[in-house]
Amino acid sequence: MKVLCFQDSNSPLMMHINHLHDHIMVVIIMIISIVMYVLLTIVMNPCSNRFFFGSEVLELIWTLAPSIVLAILAIPSLHILYLMDELKPMISIKSIGHQWYWSYEYGDLCSIEFDSYMIMEQDLELGMMRLLEVDNRTVIPVGMEIRMLITSTDVIHSWTIPTLGVKMDGVPGRLNQIYLSSNICGLMYGQCSEICGSFHSFMPICLEVLSESRFMSWLNLMIK
């Protein structure tokens, strides 16, 4: 079933996206059921309403019904859209896409810059994820709003973490931003989601979420 479903939610945003997906699926199933019922009724009763030429009531129903359905879908969707609107981030991280690796810059608390390359298969240790592990992980504190600034130096890349429900293109000459947060500690994996050349499949993203104290220790270690 995991193949057919979303990955486990690690952020409030992704939880809302999952709920919206379930909400939309319920509406779609109801619409399909009604349409199939009407079709079967017509097929099984070919002589019914053979002299029926029009009805103002039916015209009103099939005009209002789609509007109501769209409103039912739009309200929770707009709710999520406003949740994704600009917040008050505690930390800003700049992610720069290259062919075929990522580089990161922390500029708020201190100045930290590093590149993040995929670990080759022959260098993996026991328990590491194939094609997803990197030599330098992106580290954020748990429970804090983070602003990611995404750009690129060559072609279009896309910075994506499915379990957090975030995806943003990195476009050369343009700075895009997206907000993220995680409510649990651990490792979250993603990959470049925009075809960017022959090694597109080999520029993973590994995000490590730490407690606030461990995050500060990591910052001090990186400064040294």
WOFENTA-V974504 format. One record per residue. N is the residue number from 1. RES is the residue in one letter. BURIAL is 1 if it has 9 or more other C-alpha atoms within 8 Angstrom, else 0. Layout:
n:N res:RES burial:BURIAL
n:N res:RES burial:BURIAL
This chain:
n:1 res:M burial:0
n:2 res:K burial:0
n:3 res:V burial:0
n:4 res:L burial:0
n:5 res:C burial:0
n:6 res:F burial:0
n:7 res:Q burial:0
n:8 res:D burial:0
n:9 res:S burial:1
n:10 res:N burial:1
n:11 res:S burial:1
n:12 res:P burial:1
n:13 res:L burial:1
n:14 res:M burial:1
n:15 res:M burial:1
n:16 res:H burial:1
n:17 res:I burial:1
n:18 res:N burial:1
n:19 res:H burial:0
n:20 res:L burial:1
n:21 res:H burial:0
n:22 res:D burial:0
n:23 res:H burial:1
n:24 res:I burial:1
n:25 res:M burial:0
n:26 res:V burial:0
n:27 res:V burial:1
n:28 res:I burial:0
n:29 res:I burial:0
n:30 res:M burial:0
n:31 res:I burial:0
n:32 res:I burial:0
n:33 res:S burial:0
n:34 res:I burial:0
n:35 res:V burial:0
n:36 res:M burial:0
n:37 res:Y burial:0
n:38 res:V burial:0
n:39 res:L burial:0
n:40 res:L burial:0
n:41 res:T burial:0
n:42 res:I burial:1
n:43 res:V burial:0
n:44 res:M burial:0
n:45 res:N burial:0
n:46 res:P burial:0
n:47 res:C burial:0
n:48 res:S burial:0
n:49 res:N burial:0
n:50 res:R burial:0
n:51 res:F burial:0
n:52 res:F burial:0
n:53 res:F burial:0
n:54 res:G burial:0
n:55 res:S burial:0
n:56 res:E burial:0
n:57 res:V burial:0
n:58 res:L burial:0
n:59 res:E burial:0
n:60 res:L burial:0
n:61 res:I burial:0
n:62 res:W burial:0
n:63 res:T burial:0
n:64 res:L burial:0
n:65 res:A burial:0
n:66 res:P burial:0
n:67 res:S burial:0
n:68 res:I burial:0
n:69 res:V burial:1
n:70 res:L burial:0
n:71 res:A burial:0
n:72 res:I burial:0
n:73 res:L burial:1
n:74 res:A burial:0
n:75 res:I burial:0
n:76 res:P burial:1
n:77 res:S burial:1
n:78 res:L burial:0
n:79 res:H burial:0
n:80 res:I burial:1
n:81 res:L burial:0
n:82 res:Y burial:0
n:83 res:L burial:0
n:84 res:M burial:1
n:85 res:D burial:0
n:86 res:E burial:0
n:87 res:L burial:0
n:88 res:K burial:0
n:89 res:P burial:1
n:90 res:M burial:0
n:91 res:I burial:1
n:92 res:S burial:1
n:93 res:I burial:1
n:94 res:K burial:1
n:95 res:S burial:1
n:96 res:I burial:1
n:97 res:G burial:1
n:98 res:H burial:1
n:99 res:Q burial:1
n:100 res:W burial:1
n:101 res:Y burial:1
n:102 res:W burial:1
n:103 res:S burial:1
n:104 res:Y burial:1
n:105 res:E burial:1
n:106 res:Y burial:1
n:107 res:G burial:1
n:108 res:D burial:0
n:109 res:L burial:0
n:110 res:C burial:0
n:111 res:S burial:1
n:112 res:I burial:1
n:113 res:E burial:0
n:114 res:F burial:0
n:115 res:D burial:1
n:116 res:S burial:1
n:117 res:Y burial:1
n:118 res:M burial:1
n:119 res:I burial:1
n:120 res:M burial:0
n:121 res:E burial:0
n:122 res:Q burial:0
n:123 res:D burial:0
n:124 res:L burial:1
n:125 res:E burial:0
n:126 res:L burial:0
n:127 res:G burial:0
n:128 res:M burial:0
n:129 res:M burial:0
n:130 res:R burial:0
n:131 res:L burial:1
n:132 res:L burial:1
n:133 res:E burial:1
n:134 res:V burial:1
n:135 res:D burial:0
n:136 res:N burial:0
n:137 res:R burial:1
n:138 res:T burial:1
n:139 res:V burial:1
n:140 res:I burial:1
n:141 res:P burial:1
n:142 res:V burial:1
n:143 res:G burial:0
n:144 res:M burial:1
n:145 res:E burial:1
n:146 res:I burial:1
n:147 res:R burial:1
n:148 res:M burial:1
n:149 res:L burial:1
n:150 res:I burial:1
n:151 res:T burial:1
n:152 res:S burial:1
n:153 res:T burial:1
n:154 res:D burial:0
n:155 res:V burial:1
n:156 res:I burial:1
n:157 res:H burial:1
n:158 res:S burial:1
n:159 res:W burial:1
n:160 res:T burial:1
n:161 res:I burial:1
n:162 res:P burial:1
n:163 res:T burial:1
n:164 res:L burial:1
n:165 res:G burial:1
n:166 res:V burial:1
n:167 res:K burial:1
n:168 res:M burial:1
n:169 res:D burial:1
n:170 res:G burial:1
n:171 res:V burial:1
n:172 res:P burial:1
n:173 res:G burial:0
n:174 res:R burial:0
n:175 res:L burial:1
n:176 res:N burial:1
n:177 res:Q burial:1
n:178 res:I burial:1
n:179 res:Y burial:1
n:180 res:L burial:1
n:181 res:S burial:1
n:182 res:S burial:1
n:183 res:N burial:1
n:184 res:I burial:1
n:185 res:C burial:1
n:186 res:G burial:0
n:187 res:L burial:0
n:188 res:M burial:1
n:189 res:Y burial:1
n:190 res:G burial:1
n:191 res:Q burial:1
n:192 res:C burial:1
n:193 res:S burial:0
n:194 res:E burial:1
n:195 res:I burial:0
n:196 res:C burial:1
n:197 res:G burial:0
n:198 res:S burial:0
n:199 res:F burial:1
n:200 res:H burial:1
n:201 res:S burial:1
n:202 res:F burial:1
n:203 res:M burial:1
n:204 res:P burial:1
n:205 res:I burial:1
n:206 res:C burial:1
n:207 res:L burial:1
n:208 res:E burial:1
n:209 res:V burial:1
n:210 res:L burial:1
n:211 res:S burial:1
n:212 res:E burial:0
n:213 res:S burial:0
n:214 res:R burial:0
n:215 res:F burial:1
n:216 res:M burial:0
n:217 res:S burial:0
n:218 res:W burial:0
n:219 res:L burial:1
n:220 res:N burial:0
n:221 res:L burial:0
n:222 res:M burial:0
n:223 res:I burial:0
n:224 res:K burial:0
